[in-house]
């Protein structure tokens, strides 16, 4: 089953850390040979600016994301 990752690129999310989280996700997918298993896209706004930055994985919304949280969630999701 393909994993769907959506990263909010609205101004609040992007300025609060999703610029860095974007690089973290891309590096994680590349380093773990997961690019072919993931649909990865950005969206303009998740309408949850008060708990930004937002990352959505298979419809589950993760809030107040930073690099450690992003790596922890990716590792848990893709554990073998």
trRosetta pair geometry for C-beta under 8 A, 3 or more apart (Angstrom, degrees):
i j d omega theta_ij theta_ji phi_ij phi_ji
2 37 6.2 -171 -125 -178 61 52
2 38 6.7 151 -170 -106 81 21
2 39 5.6 57 154 -15 125 99
3 34 7.8 -11 39 174 131 118
3 37 6.2 42 16 135 97 88
3 38 4.8 -28 71 -109 97 79
3 39 7.2 -169 91 27 46 69
3 57 6.6 -16 -176 -164 105 93
3 58 6.1 -74 -147 -52 68 103
3 77 6.8 96 -132 155 144 126
3 78 7.6 -59 -41 -81 163 91
4 38 7.5 155 -92 -162 23 65
4 39 4.7 -15 -111 66 72 107
4 56 7.9 -21 117 117 89 93
4 57 7.2 149 83 -158 56 43
4 58 5.5 114 47 -86 85 51
4 59 7.5 49 74 -30 119 67
5 25 6.5 175 153 -166 153 140
5 38 5.9 2 6 -172 111 115
5 39 7.1 169 28 85 64 54
5 40 4.8 -4 67 -112 106 76
5 41 7.6 151 89 26 62 52
5 55 6.9 -15 -165 -176 92 98
5 56 7.1 151 -157 84 43 58
5 57 5.4 -8 -103 -104 75 75
6 41 5.8 -16 -112 73 72 79
6 42 7.2 120 -164 -125 66 19
6 43 5.5 17 -177 -10 115 114
6 55 7.3 159 83 -163 53 51
6 56 4.2 -5 58 59 101 108
6 57 8.0 -162 25 -70 67 35
7 13 7.8 171 167 146 73 135
7 18 5.6 151 174 -164 106 117
7 21 6.5 178 -141 108 128 111
7 22 5.7 147 130 -91 165 82
7 25 6.7 -151 -61 14 137 159
7 40 7.7 17 -5 -172 104 86
7 41 7.7 -168 27 101 74 35
7 42 5.3 -41 72 -106 84 72
7 43 7.6 166 77 20 37 72
7 54 7.7 153 -156 97 46 64
7 55 5.4 -14 -107 -114 73 81
7 56 7.7 -157 -71 26 31 71
8 13 3.9 91 103 21 110 176
8 14 7.6 -124 118 -45 74 71
8 18 6.0 -120 75 -89 71 165
8 42 7.4 92 -147 -160 10 76
8 43 6.0 -41 -110 68 56 87
8 44 7.9 -13 -156 104 70 18
8 45 6.5 48 -157 -137 106 27
8 46 4.2 -72 -92 -17 133 113
8 48 7.8 -130 -68 51 164 94
8 52 6.8 -103 87 -130 143 105
8 53 6.4 -170 63 -165 108 76
8 54 4.1 51 -1 64 134 101
8 55 7.3 -120 7 -75 82 40
8 56 7.8 85 -39 -11 86 97
9 13 6.6 -101 -96 83 11 117
9 14 5.2 44 -160 -68 55 116
9 18 6.4 -145 -97 115 51 138
9 22 7.9 46 -92 -73 98 133
9 42 4.2 26 -19 -176 128 125
9 43 6.7 161 22 68 86 33
9 44 6.4 -49 71 -113 88 31
10 13 4.9 79 57 18 82 105
10 14 6.5 -165 81 -9 33 95
10 43 7.9 -13 -36 107 87 71
10 44 5.8 71 -79 154 78 51
10 45 3.7 75 -83 -101 131 74
10 46 6.6 -126 -1 11 129 68
10 49 7.0 -96 111 -88 139 94
10 52 7.4 -105 73 -113 110 146
11 14 5.9 -59 -135 41 24 108
11 15 6.0 14 169 -10 64 114
12 15 6.4 -63 -142 42 21 101
12 16 6.0 8 163 -9 61 120
12 49 4.1 66 58 -141 170 99
12 52 4.6 125 126 34 103 164
12 53 7.7 -180 121 -90 72 64
13 16 6.0 -70 -141 45 23 104
13 17 7.6 -73 -179 57 55 68
13 18 4.4 26 148 -10 90 139
13 45 7.8 168 4 -125 120 56
13 46 6.8 74 -51 17 145 111
13 49 7.4 -111 -41 -115 76 64
13 52 4.2 -121 -86 -159 68 123
13 53 4.0 98 -156 -129 77 78
13 54 5.5 -67 -110 24 133 79
14 18 5.0 -69 -99 63 43 106
14 19 5.4 68 -171 -49 75 87
14 53 7.4 111 -55 -112 22 118
15 19 7.6 38 -89 -14 25 116
16 52 5.1 114 50 114 147 102
16 53 4.9 -176 88 -45 102 90
17 20 5.4 -54 -165 42 65 107
17 21 5.7 64 138 -23 84 106
17 52 8.0 164 39 142 93 82
17 53 4.6 -130 67 -3 92 137
17 65 6.4 -167 104 93 127 73
17 66 5.6 -70 -168 -106 156 64
17 67 7.9 -126 -172 -33 115 69
18 21 4.8 -52 -132 45 46 116
18 22 5.9 63 159 -34 70 93
18 52 7.6 -64 -29 180 115 100
18 53 4.1 178 -49 -154 93 141
18 54 7.5 -16 -77 48 132 50
18 55 7.4 164 -118 -65 102 87
18 65 7.1 64 -86 75 76 118
19 22 6.0 -46 -157 21 25 115
19 23 7.5 19 147 -10 55 102
20 23 5.9 -57 -159 36 39 108
20 24 6.4 41 146 -22 70 106
20 66 7.9 6 88 -156 127 60
20 67 6.1 -64 137 -64 119 101
21 24 5.2 -51 -145 36 38 117
21 25 6.2 38 156 -19 69 103
21 53 6.1 -174 5 111 147 148
21 55 6.4 -128 157 -63 142 127
21 65 5.5 53 -102 123 151 121
21 66 7.3 -128 -74 -144 105 19
21 67 6.8 -151 -91 -82 66 55
21 70 5.0 175 -138 -77 96 155
22 25 6.1 -55 -149 36 27 108
22 26 6.4 24 155 -15 63 109
22 42 7.6 -1 -110 -84 122 115
23 26 5.7 -56 -144 40 31 111
23 27 6.1 29 159 -17 66 109
24 27 6.0 -60 -148 40 25 108
24 28 6.2 27 155 -21 63 109
24 67 5.2 -179 -85 -129 150 81
24 70 5.0 87 107 103 142 142
24 71 6.4 -95 179 -59 123 85
25 28 5.7 -55 -145 36 29 112
25 29 6.3 26 159 -16 65 107
25 40 6.9 162 140 -143 125 134
25 55 7.5 172 -69 -134 138 138
25 70 6.5 -92 -61 177 83 126
25 74 6.9 178 -118 -80 71 140
26 29 6.0 -57 -148 38 27 108
26 30 6.2 23 157 -15 64 112
26 40 7.7 140 -89 149 71 160
27 30 5.8 -59 -143 42 29 109
27 31 5.8 22 163 -15 68 114
28 31 6.1 -60 -138 42 23 105
28 32 6.1 -4 168 5 62 117
28 34 7.5 -17 127 39 75 132
28 70 7.9 -153 -21 138 149 99
28 71 6.7 -176 -87 -115 134 72
28 74 5.0 17 158 147 159 162
29 32 6.5 -75 -142 51 21 94
29 34 4.5 -104 -148 73 69 100
29 35 5.2 100 149 -74 109 64
29 38 5.7 -91 -129 35 130 150
29 40 6.9 -75 -54 -50 167 151
30 33 7.8 23 -179 -72 28 34
30 34 7.9 -73 -37 43 18 75
30 35 6.2 37 -90 -52 56 114
32 78 6.6 78 139 136 155 154
33 36 7.8 -12 167 18 71 99
34 37 5.0 -68 -164 47 70 111
34 38 5.5 49 142 -17 95 118
34 78 6.3 -48 -100 -129 150 146
35 38 6.4 -79 -144 42 25 100
43 46 6.7 94 87 -67 121 75
45 49 7.8 -23 -158 -60 103 96
46 52 7.6 147 53 -97 116 95
46 54 4.3 -78 39 76 162 160
46 56 7.3 167 -115 -37 132 118
46 61 7.3 139 -176 -134 137 120
48 51 5.2 -41 159 51 102 96
48 52 6.4 143 103 -63 76 75
48 54 5.4 96 68 -71 119 139
48 61 7.2 98 -1 -178 168 141
48 63 6.7 -99 142 -108 134 111
49 52 5.2 -24 -147 -21 41 124
51 54 7.2 74 99 -75 84 93
51 63 3.8 -15 148 -165 116 133
51 64 5.6 -73 -176 -41 74 86
52 63 7.3 -79 -84 -153 19 79
52 64 7.3 84 100 -82 17 47
53 63 8.0 162 85 -159 34 46
53 64 7.2 93 42 -126 53 17
53 65 4.8 -75 85 52 93 94
53 66 7.9 120 41 -68 111 49
54 61 6.2 -28 -157 -162 106 95
54 62 7.0 141 -156 75 53 56
54 63 6.0 -17 -101 -106 74 60
54 65 7.0 134 -105 2 10 117
55 61 7.9 145 80 -156 40 49
55 62 4.8 -17 66 61 86 109
55 65 5.1 56 -1 -53 110 164
55 70 6.6 95 -7 -113 163 95
55 73 7.5 146 88 84 133 154
56 59 6.6 1 178 -120 107 12
56 60 6.7 158 -157 74 64 40
56 61 5.3 -25 -101 -98 86 61
56 62 7.1 -177 -86 17 34 76
57 60 5.5 -23 67 58 74 95
57 62 6.9 26 6 -12 99 118
57 73 6.9 176 -3 152 149 119
57 77 5.9 -78 161 -103 154 157
62 65 5.7 70 121 -72 105 112
62 69 7.2 170 167 148 125 117
62 73 5.8 -3 -107 -108 162 166
64 69 7.4 73 105 18 73 173
65 69 5.2 -141 -140 88 60 124
65 70 5.3 71 -176 -64 111 92
65 73 7.9 -60 -123 10 109 143
66 69 5.3 85 48 18 68 104
66 70 6.8 -131 95 -10 28 96
67 70 5.7 -58 -142 36 27 113
67 71 6.3 24 163 -16 65 107
68 71 6.0 -58 -147 38 29 108
68 72 6.2 29 156 -20 65 109
69 72 5.7 -57 -146 38 31 113
69 73 6.2 27 158 -17 67 108
70 73 6.1 -58 -147 38 27 106
70 74 6.3 24 156 -16 64 110
71 74 5.8 -56 -143 40 30 110
71 75 6.1 31 158 -20 65 108
72 75 5.9 -56 -146 37 27 111
72 76 6.4 24 156 -16 63 108
73 76 5.8 -56 -146 39 30 110
73 77 6.1 29 156 -19 65 109
74 77 5.8 -57 -144 38 29 110
74 78 6.0 -3 168 7 66 114
75 78 6.6 -71 -135 52 21 89
75 79 6.4 49 159 -63 61 89
76 79 6.0 -25 -148 -17 27 115
